[in-house]
């Protein structure tokens, strides 16, 4: 019964924090879309590198892709600490242990980030889905995948107790 209650608590907190990170991700992407991208492209868009890799909209909307990558990176770093210390109660502060956990977490984050960005990219560029729909679908799928990877492979010490 305690194990069942613990997993319910973990799932509830994990997805509550995931929802908060989705909100933060949305905020960061909207800031990029409405403030950062126009500023950079208006002031630095004459630079060929910046034009090609950030301001270009042909054949794809590059500033949305870059904004998505940055937003996902920021939210994964914050979520690591929430997951480690609150969700899975892996309160160990040893640098070696935390570093190993973070490397595993980051490795899985890379895989699920590719999954997230790929889904969002396809939805936005090929199905013409609005940003709001594409990032919610992509991040939801990514967080479901990530929960099971984290529980099984990243936060082992807490799960074995």
C-alpha positions in Angstrom: 0.0 0.0 0.0 2.9 2.4 0.8 4.5 1.6 -2.5 1.2 2.3 -4.3 0.8 5.6 -2.5 4.4 6.5 -3.2 4.0 6.0 -6.9 0.8 8.0 -7.0 2.5 10.8 -5.2 5.5 10.6 -7.6 3.2 10.6 -10.7 1.1 13.5 -9.3 4.1 15.6 -8.5 6.0 14.7 -11.6 3.2 15.7 -13.9 2.3 18.8 -11.8 5.9 20.0 -12.3 5.7 18.9 -15.9 2.6 21.2 -16.3 4.5 24.0 -14.7 7.4 23.4 -17.0 5.1 23.4 -20.0 3.8 26.8 -18.8 7.3 28.1 -18.5 8.3 26.6 -21.8 5.3 28.4 -23.4 6.3 31.6 -21.8 9.9 31.3 -23.0 8.7 30.5 -26.5 6.3 33.4 -26.6 8.9 35.7 -25.4 11.2 34.5 -28.1 8.4 34.8 -30.7 7.2 38.2 -29.8 10.2 40.0 -28.3 13.5 38.3 -28.7 13.2 37.2 -32.4 11.9 40.5 -33.6 14.7 42.4 -31.7 17.5 40.1 -33.0 16.2 40.0 -36.5 15.6 43.7 -36.7 19.0 44.6 -35.2 21.3 41.8 -36.3 19.4 40.2 -39.2 21.9 41.7 -41.7 24.5 39.2 -40.4 24.4 36.2 -42.8 24.9 33.7 -40.0 22.1 35.1 -37.9 19.9 35.5 -40.9 20.4 31.9 -42.0 20.3 30.2 -38.6 17.8 32.3 -36.7 15.8 34.8 -38.7 15.2 32.7 -41.8 11.6 31.5 -42.4 12.4 29.7 -45.6 12.1 26.8 -45.8 11.4 26.6 -42.0 10.8 29.1 -39.2 14.2 28.9 -37.6 13.6 31.3 -34.7 10.8 28.9 -33.5 13.1 26.0 -33.7 15.9 27.8 -31.8 13.3 29.1 -29.2 12.0 25.6 -28.7 15.5 24.2 -28.1 16.3 26.9 -25.6 13.0 26.6 -23.8 13.2 22.8 -23.5 16.8 23.1 -22.2 16.0 25.6 -19.5 12.9 23.7 -18.3 14.8 20.4 -18.1 17.5 21.8 -15.8 14.9 23.2 -13.5 12.9 20.0 -13.6 15.9 17.8 -12.8 16.2 19.5 -9.4 12.5 19.3 -8.7 12.4 15.6 -9.7 15.5 14.7 -7.7 14.7 16.4 -4.4 10.9 16.5 -4.4 9.4 13.8 -6.7 11.9 11.0 -6.1 13.2 12.4 -2.8 16.8 11.7 -3.8 18.1 14.0 -1.3 21.7 13.0 -1.7 23.9 16.0 -2.2 27.1 14.1 -3.1 28.6 15.7 -6.2 29.5 12.3 -7.8 26.0 10.9 -7.3 24.2 14.0 -8.5 26.6 14.3 -11.5 25.8 10.7 -12.5 22.1 11.2 -12.1 22.3 14.4 -14.1 24.2 12.8 -16.9 21.6 10.0 -17.1 18.8 12.6 -16.8 20.5 14.8 -19.5 21.0 11.8 -21.8 17.3 10.9 -21.6 16.5 14.6 -21.9 18.4 14.7 -25.2 16.4 11.7 -26.5 13.0 13.1 -25.3 14.0 16.6 -26.5 14.6 15.2 -30.0 11.2 13.6 -29.7 9.6 16.8 -28.5 11.2 19.1 -31.1 10.6 16.6 -33.9 6.9 16.3 -33.0 6.6 20.1 -32.7 8.5 20.7 -35.9 6.3 18.3 -37.8 3.1 19.7 -36.3 4.1 23.3 -37.0 5.7 23.0 -40.4 3.9 20.2 -42.1 0.4 20.2 -40.4 0.3 24.0 -39.8 -0.6 23.5 -36.2 -0.4 26.7 -34.0 2.5 26.9 -31.6 0.2 26.3 -28.6 -1.1 22.9 -29.9 2.2 21.7 -31.2 4.2 22.3 -28.1 1.5 20.9 -25.7 1.2 17.7 -27.7 5.0 17.4 -28.1 5.9 18.1 -24.5 3.1 15.9 -23.1 4.4 12.9 -25.1 7.9 13.8 -24.0 7.1 14.0 -20.3 5.3 10.7 -20.3 8.3 9.0 -21.9 10.6 10.9 -19.5 8.8 9.8 -16.3 9.2 6.1 -17.0 12.9 6.6 -18.0 13.6 8.7 -14.9 11.9 6.3 -12.5 13.5 3.2 -14.0 17.0 4.4 -14.8 17.9 7.8 -13.3 16.8 8.0 -9.7 17.8 4.4 -8.7 18.9 5.0 -5.1 15.5 6.3 -4.0 13.6 3.7 -6.0 15.5 0.8 -4.5 14.8 1.9 -0.9 
